[in-house]
């Protein structure tokens, strides 16, 4: 939950245009999403089964793109995830 709170705090007062023009903020939010994705990848399957409505695979996939295929990161997806899906 710490990463989610960090994202929400750091994005407070920003709109998408301001977000994409602040490289340090973008990198910070991406890093926090990587933390969330890494944490979700390490949750045991039996625990994940208790919350089947959560997009477990998507969290891991997004983490992998942000960590290993940085050139494929879409800032609109990062923004939407950070603002609407946490």
Backbone as XML, in Angstrom:
<?xml version="1.0"?>
<chain id="A" units="angstrom">
  <residue number="1" name="UNK">
    <atom name="N" x="0.814" y="-1.195" z="0.000"/>
    <atom name="CA" x="0.000" y="0.000" z="0.000"/>
    <atom name="C" x="0.860" y="1.263" z="0.000"/>
  </residue>
  <residue number="2" name="UNK">
    <atom name="N" x="2.055" y="1.162" z="0.451"/>
    <atom name="CA" x="2.939" y="2.311" z="0.493"/>
    <atom name="C" x="3.168" y="2.903" z="-0.897"/>
  </residue>
  <residue number="3" name="UNK">
    <atom name="N" x="3.380" y="2.048" z="-1.892"/>
    <atom name="CA" x="3.616" y="2.522" z="-3.258"/>
    <atom name="C" x="2.382" y="3.245" z="-3.799"/>
  </residue>
  <residue number="4" name="UNK">
    <atom name="N" x="1.214" y="2.728" z="-3.492"/>
    <atom name="CA" x="-0.024" y="3.368" z="-3.947"/>
    <atom name="C" x="-0.158" y="4.754" z="-3.317"/>
  </residue>
  <residue number="5" name="UNK">
    <atom name="N" x="0.084" y="4.836" z="-2.024"/>
    <atom name="CA" x="0.008" y="6.135" z="-1.345"/>
    <atom name="C" x="1.033" y="7.112" z="-1.908"/>
  </residue>
  <residue number="6" name="UNK">
    <atom name="N" x="2.216" y="6.624" z="-2.209"/>
    <atom name="CA" x="3.254" y="7.478" z="-2.788"/>
    <atom name="C" x="2.807" y="8.023" z="-4.133"/>
  </residue>
  <residue number="7" name="UNK">
    <atom name="N" x="2.250" y="7.163" z="-4.968"/>
    <atom name="CA" x="1.756" y="7.591" z="-6.281"/>
    <atom name="C" x="0.676" y="8.654" z="-6.123"/>
  </residue>
  <residue number="8" name="UNK">
    <atom name="N" x="-0.294" y="8.385" z="-5.272"/>
    <atom name="CA" x="-1.398" y="9.326" z="-5.090"/>
    <atom name="C" x="-0.907" y="10.677" z="-4.577"/>
  </residue>
  <residue number="9" name="UNK">
    <atom name="N" x="0.024" y="10.652" z="-3.651"/>
    <atom name="CA" x="0.571" y="11.899" z="-3.104"/>
    <atom name="C" x="1.335" y="12.677" z="-4.160"/>
  </residue>
  <residue number="10" name="UNK">
    <atom name="N" x="2.166" y="11.987" z="-4.916"/>
    <atom name="CA" x="3.002" y="12.673" z="-5.905"/>
    <atom name="C" x="2.204" y="13.217" z="-7.082"/>
  </residue>
  <residue number="11" name="UNK">
    <atom name="N" x="1.094" y="12.575" z="-7.413"/>
    <atom name="CA" x="0.290" y="13.036" z="-8.547"/>
    <atom name="C" x="-0.739" y="14.096" z="-8.164"/>
  </residue>
  <residue number="12" name="UNK">
    <atom name="N" x="-0.891" y="14.334" z="-6.881"/>
    <atom name="CA" x="-1.876" y="15.312" z="-6.423"/>
    <atom name="C" x="-1.604" y="16.678" z="-7.051"/>
  </residue>
  <residue number="13" name="UNK">
    <atom name="N" x="-2.606" y="17.210" z="-7.730"/>
    <atom name="CA" x="-2.492" y="18.528" z="-8.346"/>
    <atom name="C" x="-1.963" y="18.519" z="-9.770"/>
  </residue>
  <residue number="14" name="UNK">
    <atom name="N" x="-1.607" y="17.347" z="-10.274"/>
    <atom name="CA" x="-1.091" y="17.259" z="-11.642"/>
    <atom name="C" x="-2.188" y="16.824" z="-12.599"/>
  </residue>
  <residue number="15" name="UNK">
    <atom name="N" x="-2.147" y="17.350" z="-13.815"/>
    <atom name="CA" x="-2.953" y="16.803" z="-14.898"/>
    <atom name="C" x="-1.995" y="16.051" z="-15.824"/>
  </residue>
  <residue number="16" name="UNK">
    <atom name="N" x="-2.539" y="15.413" z="-16.842"/>
    <atom name="CA" x="-1.713" y="14.584" z="-17.721"/>
    <atom name="C" x="-0.610" y="15.391" z="-18.396"/>
  </residue>
  <residue number="17" name="UNK">
    <atom name="N" x="-0.932" y="16.585" z="-18.876"/>
    <atom name="CA" x="0.072" y="17.406" z="-19.568"/>
    <atom name="C" x="1.238" y="17.746" z="-18.645"/>
  </residue>
  <residue number="18" name="UNK">
    <atom name="N" x="0.938" y="18.118" z="-17.423"/>
    <atom name="CA" x="2.008" y="18.434" z="-16.467"/>
    <atom name="C" x="2.807" y="17.184" z="-16.120"/>
  </residue>
  <residue number="19" name="UNK">
    <atom name="N" x="2.116" y="16.066" z="-16.008"/>
    <atom name="CA" x="2.777" y="14.795" z="-15.705"/>
    <atom name="C" x="3.811" y="14.441" z="-16.768"/>
  </residue>
  <residue number="20" name="UNK">
    <atom name="N" x="3.405" y="14.438" z="-18.033"/>
    <atom name="CA" x="4.326" y="14.010" z="-19.099"/>
    <atom name="C" x="5.485" y="14.975" z="-19.292"/>
  </residue>
  <residue number="21" name="UNK">
    <atom name="N" x="5.343" y="16.189" z="-18.814"/>
    <atom name="CA" x="6.422" y="17.173" z="-18.935"/>
    <atom name="C" x="7.341" y="17.229" z="-17.719"/>
  </residue>
  <residue number="22" name="UNK">
    <atom name="N" x="7.138" y="16.322" z="-16.783"/>
    <atom name="CA" x="7.972" y="16.268" z="-15.580"/>
    <atom name="C" x="8.659" y="14.903" z="-15.532"/>
  </residue>
  <residue number="23" name="UNK">
    <atom name="N" x="9.852" y="14.832" z="-16.108"/>
    <atom name="CA" x="10.564" y="13.553" z="-16.237"/>
    <atom name="C" x="10.821" y="12.889" z="-14.891"/>
  </residue>
  <residue number="24" name="UNK">
    <atom name="N" x="11.136" y="13.670" z="-13.890"/>
    <atom name="CA" x="11.400" y="13.084" z="-12.569"/>
    <atom name="C" x="10.126" y="12.460" z="-12.004"/>
  </residue>
  <residue number="25" name="UNK">
    <atom name="N" x="9.001" y="13.136" z="-12.172"/>
    <atom name="CA" x="7.727" y="12.592" z="-11.708"/>
    <atom name="C" x="7.376" y="11.322" z="-12.475"/>
  </residue>
  <residue number="26" name="UNK">
    <atom name="N" x="7.523" y="11.351" z="-13.784"/>
    <atom name="CA" x="7.231" y="10.170" z="-14.608"/>
    <atom name="C" x="8.055" y="8.982" z="-14.127"/>
  </residue>
  <residue number="27" name="UNK">
    <atom name="N" x="9.354" y="9.195" z="-13.965"/>
    <atom name="CA" x="10.231" y="8.104" z="-13.532"/>
    <atom name="C" x="9.859" y="7.611" z="-12.140"/>
  </residue>
  <residue number="28" name="UNK">
    <atom name="N" x="9.467" y="8.520" z="-11.270"/>
    <atom name="CA" x="9.059" y="8.156" z="-9.922"/>
    <atom name="C" x="7.806" y="7.285" z="-9.934"/>
  </residue>
  <residue number="29" name="UNK">
    <atom name="N" x="6.827" y="7.670" z="-10.723"/>
    <atom name="CA" x="5.576" y="6.915" z="-10.793"/>
    <atom name="C" x="5.825" y="5.548" z="-11.418"/>
  </residue>
  <residue number="30" name="UNK">
    <atom name="N" x="6.611" y="5.505" z="-12.469"/>
    <atom name="CA" x="6.939" y="4.220" z="-13.090"/>
    <atom name="C" x="7.628" y="3.307" z="-12.078"/>
  </residue>
  <residue number="31" name="UNK">
    <atom name="N" x="8.559" y="3.844" z="-11.315"/>
    <atom name="CA" x="9.255" y="3.039" z="-10.310"/>
    <atom name="C" x="8.274" y="2.480" z="-9.278"/>
  </residue>
  <residue number="32" name="UNK">
    <atom name="N" x="7.345" y="3.290" z="-8.830"/>
    <atom name="CA" x="6.356" y="2.817" z="-7.855"/>
    <atom name="C" x="5.462" y="1.735" z="-8.459"/>
  </residue>
  <residue number="33" name="UNK">
    <atom name="N" x="5.107" y="1.871" z="-9.731"/>
    <atom name="CA" x="4.312" y="0.832" z="-10.392"/>
    <atom name="C" x="5.117" y="-0.453" z="-10.554"/>
  </residue>
  <residue number="34" name="UNK">
    <atom name="N" x="6.414" y="-0.336" z="-10.776"/>
    <atom name="CA" x="7.276" y="-1.522" z="-10.831"/>
    <atom name="C" x="7.258" y="-2.226" z="-9.472"/>
  </residue>
  <residue number="35" name="UNK">
    <atom name="N" x="7.327" y="-1.466" z="-8.398"/>
    <atom name="CA" x="7.265" y="-2.057" z="-7.058"/>
    <atom name="C" x="5.955" y="-2.822" z="-6.874"/>
  </residue>
  <residue number="36" name="UNK">
    <atom name="N" x="4.850" y="-2.221" z="-7.276"/>
    <atom name="CA" x="3.546" y="-2.879" z="-7.164"/>
    <atom name="C" x="3.524" y="-4.160" z="-7.991"/>
  </residue>
  <residue number="37" name="UNK">
    <atom name="N" x="4.021" y="-4.088" z="-9.222"/>
    <atom name="CA" x="4.046" y="-5.267" z="-10.085"/>
    <atom name="C" x="4.918" y="-6.371" z="-9.535"/>
  </residue>
  <residue number="38" name="UNK">
    <atom name="N" x="6.062" y="-6.014" z="-8.992"/>
    <atom name="CA" x="6.964" y="-7.006" z="-8.402"/>
    <atom name="C" x="6.322" y="-7.647" z="-7.177"/>
  </residue>
  <residue number="39" name="UNK">
    <atom name="N" x="5.697" y="-6.842" z="-6.357"/>
    <atom name="CA" x="5.016" y="-7.381" z="-5.177"/>
    <atom name="C" x="3.891" y="-8.326" z="-5.584"/>
  </residue>
  <residue number="40" name="UNK">
    <atom name="N" x="3.118" y="-7.943" z="-6.591"/>
    <atom name="CA" x="2.003" y="-8.793" z="-7.021"/>
    <atom name="C" x="2.491" y="-10.107" z="-7.616"/>
  </residue>
  <residue number="41" name="UNK">
    <atom name="N" x="3.649" y="-10.087" z="-8.251"/>
    <atom name="CA" x="4.205" y="-11.316" z="-8.833"/>
    <atom name="C" x="4.643" y="-12.300" z="-7.759"/>
  </residue>
  <residue number="42" name="UNK">
    <atom name="N" x="4.889" y="-11.809" z="-6.564"/>
    <atom name="CA" x="5.372" y="-12.661" z="-5.483"/>
    <atom name="C" x="4.292" y="-13.068" z="-4.487"/>
  </residue>
  <residue number="43" name="UNK">
    <atom name="N" x="3.057" y="-12.758" z="-4.796"/>
    <atom name="CA" x="1.946" y="-13.190" z="-3.949"/>
    <atom name="C" x="1.605" y="-14.626" z="-4.329"/>
  </residue>
  <residue number="44" name="UNK">
    <atom name="N" x="1.495" y="-15.513" z="-3.360"/>
    <atom name="CA" x="1.180" y="-16.917" z="-3.655"/>
    <atom name="C" x="-0.166" y="-17.065" z="-4.372"/>
  </residue>
  <residue number="45" name="UNK">
    <atom name="N" x="-0.253" y="-18.065" z="-5.217"/>
    <atom name="CA" x="-1.463" y="-18.305" z="-6.019"/>
    <atom name="C" x="-2.709" y="-18.481" z="-5.167"/>
  </residue>
  <residue number="46" name="UNK">
    <atom name="N" x="-2.584" y="-19.158" z="-4.032"/>
    <atom name="CA" x="-3.763" y="-19.371" z="-3.189"/>
    <atom name="C" x="-4.295" y="-18.053" z="-2.615"/>
  </residue>
  <residue number="47" name="UNK">
    <atom name="N" x="-3.415" y="-17.111" z="-2.397"/>
    <atom name="CA" x="-3.850" y="-15.786" z="-1.933"/>
    <atom name="C" x="-4.487" y="-15.019" z="-3.092"/>
  </residue>
  <residue number="48" name="UNK">
    <atom name="N" x="-3.881" y="-15.101" z="-4.272"/>
    <atom name="CA" x="-4.460" y="-14.435" z="-5.449"/>
    <atom name="C" x="-5.856" y="-14.959" z="-5.748"/>
  </residue>
  <residue number="49" name="UNK">
    <atom name="N" x="-6.071" y="-16.239" z="-5.493"/>
    <atom name="CA" x="-7.380" y="-16.842" z="-5.754"/>
    <atom name="C" x="-8.474" y="-16.219" z="-4.891"/>
  </residue>
  <residue number="50" name="UNK">
    <atom name="N" x="-8.103" y="-15.614" z="-3.791"/>
    <atom name="CA" x="-9.078" y="-14.952" z="-2.927"/>
    <atom name="C" x="-9.567" y="-13.627" z="-3.513"/>
  </residue>
  <residue number="51" name="UNK">
    <atom name="N" x="-8.857" y="-13.114" z="-4.504"/>
    <atom name="CA" x="-9.234" y="-11.855" z="-5.163"/>
    <atom name="C" x="-9.135" y="-12.033" z="-6.675"/>
  </residue>
  <residue number="52" name="UNK">
    <atom name="N" x="-9.996" y="-12.888" z="-7.240"/>
    <atom name="CA" x="-9.902" y="-13.186" z="-8.674"/>
    <atom name="C" x="-10.242" y="-12.005" z="-9.579"/>
  </residue>
  <residue number="53" name="UNK">
    <atom name="N" x="-10.867" y="-10.974" z="-9.031"/>
    <atom name="CA" x="-11.239" y="-9.804" z="-9.826"/>
    <atom name="C" x="-10.060" y="-8.868" z="-10.074"/>
  </residue>
  <residue number="54" name="UNK">
    <atom name="N" x="-8.969" y="-9.045" z="-9.355"/>
    <atom name="CA" x="-7.791" y="-8.194" z="-9.570"/>
    <atom name="C" x="-7.008" y="-8.668" z="-10.792"/>
  </residue>
  <residue number="55" name="UNK">
    <atom name="N" x="-6.483" y="-7.737" z="-11.567"/>
    <atom name="CA" x="-5.760" y="-8.100" z="-12.801"/>
    <atom name="C" x="-4.308" y="-8.502" z="-12.510"/>
  </residue>
  <residue number="56" name="UNK">
    <atom name="N" x="-4.125" y="-9.623" z="-11.842"/>
    <atom name="CA" x="-2.794" y="-10.063" z="-11.416"/>
    <atom name="C" x="-1.819" y="-10.145" z="-12.573"/>
  </residue>
  <residue number="57" name="UNK">
    <atom name="N" x="-2.231" y="-10.789" z="-13.646"/>
    <atom name="CA" x="-1.336" y="-10.969" z="-14.797"/>
    <atom name="C" x="-0.969" y="-9.622" z="-15.415"/>
  </residue>
  <residue number="58" name="UNK">
    <atom name="N" x="-1.941" y="-8.726" z="-15.534"/>
    <atom name="CA" x="-1.676" y="-7.406" z="-16.111"/>
    <atom name="C" x="-0.679" y="-6.619" z="-15.266"/>
  </residue>
  <residue number="59" name="UNK">
    <atom name="N" x="-0.752" y="-6.766" z="-13.945"/>
    <atom name="CA" x="0.200" y="-6.072" z="-13.072"/>
    <atom name="C" x="1.620" y="-6.556" z="-13.346"/>
  </residue>
  <residue number="60" name="UNK">
    <atom name="N" x="1.758" y="-7.862" z="-13.462"/>
    <atom name="CA" x="3.080" y="-8.433" z="-13.732"/>
    <atom name="C" x="3.561" y="-8.047" z="-15.122"/>
  </residue>
  <residue number="61" name="UNK">
    <atom name="N" x="2.680" y="-8.131" z="-16.105"/>
    <atom name="CA" x="3.060" y="-7.779" z="-17.479"/>
    <atom name="C" x="3.484" y="-6.313" z="-17.581"/>
  </residue>
  <residue number="62" name="UNK">
    <atom name="N" x="2.738" y="-5.429" z="-16.935"/>
    <atom name="CA" x="3.083" y="-4.008" z="-16.980"/>
    <atom name="C" x="4.430" y="-3.770" z="-16.315"/>
  </residue>
  <residue number="63" name="UNK">
    <atom name="N" x="4.665" y="-4.433" z="-15.193"/>
    <atom name="CA" x="5.949" y="-4.326" z="-14.511"/>
    <atom name="C" x="7.083" y="-4.752" z="-15.423"/>
  </residue>
  <residue number="64" name="UNK">
    <atom name="N" x="6.893" y="-5.860" z="-16.136"/>
    <atom name="CA" x="7.943" y="-6.370" z="-17.024"/>
    <atom name="C" x="8.249" y="-5.396" z="-18.156"/>
  </residue>
  <residue number="65" name="UNK">
    <atom name="N" x="7.228" y="-4.776" z="-18.702"/>
    <atom name="CA" x="7.448" y="-3.786" z="-19.762"/>
    <atom name="C" x="8.208" y="-2.585" z="-19.208"/>
  </residue>
  <residue number="66" name="UNK">
    <atom name="N" x="7.785" y="-2.090" z="-18.054"/>
    <atom name="CA" x="8.440" y="-0.909" z="-17.487"/>
    <atom name="C" x="9.883" y="-1.188" z="-17.081"/>
  </residue>
  <residue number="67" name="UNK">
    <atom name="N" x="10.154" y="-2.398" z="-16.635"/>
    <atom name="CA" x="11.500" y="-2.728" z="-16.157"/>
    <atom name="C" x="12.434" y="-3.196" z="-17.260"/>
  </residue>
  <residue number="68" name="UNK">
    <atom name="N" x="11.882" y="-3.845" z="-18.296"/>
    <atom name="CA" x="12.744" y="-4.485" z="-19.294"/>
    <atom name="C" x="12.584" y="-3.961" z="-20.716"/>
  </residue>
  <residue number="69" name="UNK">
    <atom name="N" x="11.495" y="-3.271" z="-20.980"/>
    <atom name="CA" x="11.250" y="-2.763" z="-22.336"/>
    <atom name="C" x="10.806" y="-1.310" z="-22.235"/>
  </residue>
  <residue number="70" name="UNK">
    <atom name="N" x="11.636" y="-0.521" z="-21.599"/>
    <atom name="CA" x="11.275" y="0.855" z="-21.257"/>
    <atom name="C" x="10.794" y="1.659" z="-22.462"/>
  </residue>
  <residue number="71" name="UNK">
    <atom name="N" x="11.363" y="1.391" z="-23.615"/>
    <atom name="CA" x="10.970" y="2.105" z="-24.839"/>
    <atom name="C" x="9.528" y="1.831" z="-25.234"/>
  </residue>
  <residue number="72" name="UNK">
    <atom name="N" x="8.924" y="0.794" z="-24.671"/>
    <atom name="CA" x="7.532" y="0.446" z="-24.990"/>
    <atom name="C" x="6.538" y="1.040" z="-23.997"/>
  </residue>
  <residue number="73" name="UNK">
    <atom name="N" x="7.022" y="1.729" z="-22.982"/>
    <atom name="CA" x="6.130" y="2.300" z="-21.973"/>
    <atom name="C" x="5.298" y="3.414" z="-22.596"/>
  </residue>
  <residue number="74" name="UNK">
    <atom name="N" x="3.992" y="3.344" z="-22.402"/>
    <atom name="CA" x="3.070" y="4.362" z="-22.902"/>
    <atom name="C" x="2.618" y="5.207" z="-21.715"/>
  </residue>
  <residue number="75" name="UNK">
    <atom name="N" x="2.956" y="6.477" z="-21.764"/>
    <atom name="CA" x="2.675" y="7.335" z="-20.619"/>
    <atom name="C" x="1.187" y="7.510" z="-20.357"/>
  </residue>
  <residue number="76" name="UNK">
    <atom name="N" x="0.362" y="7.413" z="-21.393"/>
    <atom name="CA" x="-1.077" y="7.500" z="-21.158"/>
    <atom name="C" x="-1.569" y="6.300" z="-20.352"/>
  </residue>
  <residue number="77" name="UNK">
    <atom name="N" x="-0.971" y="5.129" z="-20.577"/>
    <atom name="CA" x="-1.332" y="3.933" z="-19.814"/>
    <atom name="C" x="-0.830" y="4.060" z="-18.374"/>
  </residue>
  <residue number="78" name="UNK">
    <atom name="N" x="0.373" y="4.582" z="-18.209"/>
    <atom name="CA" x="0.911" y="4.813" z="-16.863"/>
    <atom name="C" x="-0.016" y="5.766" z="-16.107"/>
  </residue>
  <residue number="79" name="UNK">
    <atom name="N" x="-0.398" y="6.856" z="-16.753"/>
    <atom name="CA" x="-1.275" y="7.849" z="-16.134"/>
    <atom name="C" x="-2.615" y="7.231" z="-15.747"/>
  </residue>
  <residue number="80" name="UNK">
    <atom name="N" x="-3.232" y="6.528" z="-16.682"/>
    <atom name="CA" x="-4.530" y="5.907" z="-16.413"/>
    <atom name="C" x="-4.431" y="4.909" z="-15.267"/>
  </residue>
  <residue number="81" name="UNK">
    <atom name="N" x="-3.387" y="4.095" z="-15.298"/>
    <atom name="CA" x="-3.198" y="3.118" z="-14.229"/>
    <atom name="C" x="-3.048" y="3.816" z="-12.883"/>
  </residue>
  <residue number="82" name="UNK">
    <atom name="N" x="-2.208" y="4.825" z="-12.844"/>
    <atom name="CA" x="-1.930" y="5.530" z="-11.592"/>
    <atom name="C" x="-3.143" y="6.301" z="-11.070"/>
  </residue>
  <residue number="83" name="UNK">
    <atom name="N" x="-3.929" y="6.858" z="-11.968"/>
    <atom name="CA" x="-5.046" y="7.715" z="-11.548"/>
    <atom name="C" x="-6.373" y="6.982" z="-11.377"/>
  </residue>
  <residue number="84" name="UNK">
    <atom name="N" x="-6.555" y="5.888" z="-12.123"/>
    <atom name="CA" x="-7.877" y="5.264" z="-12.140"/>
    <atom name="C" x="-7.907" y="3.815" z="-11.689"/>
  </residue>
  <residue number="85" name="UNK">
    <atom name="N" x="-6.763" y="3.153" z="-11.637"/>
    <atom name="CA" x="-6.795" y="1.710" z="-11.408"/>
    <atom name="C" x="-6.113" y="1.239" z="-10.133"/>
  </residue>
  <residue number="86" name="UNK">
    <atom name="N" x="-5.748" y="2.144" z="-9.270"/>
    <atom name="CA" x="-5.091" y="1.702" z="-8.027"/>
    <atom name="C" x="-6.066" y="1.666" z="-6.872"/>
  </residue>
</chain>
